């Protein structure tokens, strides 16, 4: 049985990524009981705010040309798209630094958290590192360097955990958590670029004329996918900004612990499967015009991985949080029960949404993600108007967005199985 599983290329690549992912996620989870005793919920709240801003901006730092890296048949073309992505990320980071310099105090007022003031100046640098990582990650995916990508996950997690633990022992407060994030970004990019350089002489391959040609060839990615991705990340991370503004950094800290112990592992596993799924479904589409075999197989794998742990956590979330992290974090256990259904459906649907990129259906993805942002904002406005408590807000937000992700599953299923959506009147 095991031999048959390992003989399948898709399963082998997923196993490589999942092995690295399992180790990578085990490290921060293992030290979380220590970190929750070295740092306060407010410290984690400041970190969550910093991560939310960098994640939102980092997701569009490459103008979404990074996701097009995997599509060309020739590796030289993929390298040129990667070079274009990194160049755009550099320009974006310079622009953001100027914005921070000239509007620093105004941004602080909008965020409602003075403790993040000093770190605002470093956000553009982190955004650039994220942009470089995005490009190199997709380029190594194109080269099927899944073993390396798994190693990078472990390196990033180890560096992050070590820095946060050491700085926590010296009572750095929220600064220790943020510095750990910064250092981990720096270490990961060096490993990825080294692998590409060993396989190809980058300077000989990258040409301005080729970059211009490919920027036009994949113009639909910044044209449609850029706004779609921004809308999607805003709908996911805007919740951090809202909690900080409506409630407190402490409440945000409790919510961030859920993301650290539940959201991060599910995101890493989902991303690992999503990367291999994207590469494999792209191959299937090039061969047959559809990708239903890869899609249906991946859907079953995701259900199998998710069902047991999520059901267990639903019934024992509060007890587990208190036992592992201490009684000061009991609020996180209460919030987790309200958030689990959303994490579950997002874990399944997010990796499969890559099928819309493979079929170059950026417009369809844009519509869905803009609607996702609209629904999130609607929930926030209604919560603010009626002055609901945090638990009511989490429950309503979960209900609305879970339905929306189910719609995404339906759309991706039709695209992978039928390809042409127009005759089914989905768009």
Buried (B, 14 or more C-beta within 10 A) or exposed (E): EEEEEEEEEBBBBBBBBBBBBBBBBBBBBEBBEBBBEBBBBBBBBBBBBBBBBBBBBBBBBBBBBBBBBBBBEEBEBBBBBBBBBBBBBBEBBEEBBEEBEEEEEEBBEEBBBEBBEEBBEBBBBBBBBBBBBBBBBBBBBBBBBBBBBBBBBBBBBBBBBBBBBEBBEEEBBBBBBBBBBBBBBBBBBEBBBEBBEEEBEBEEBBBEEBBEEBBEBBEBBBBBBBBBBBBBBBBBBBBBBBBBBBBBBBBBBBBBBBBBBBBBBBBBBBBBBBBBBBBBBBBBBEEEEBBBBBBEBBBEBBEEBBEEBBEEBEEEBBEBBBEBBEEEBBBBBBBBBBBBBBBBBBBBBBBBBBBBBBBBBBBBBBBBBBBBBEBBBEBBEEBEEEEBEBEEBBBBBBBBBBEBBEEBBEBBBBBBBEBEBEEEEBE
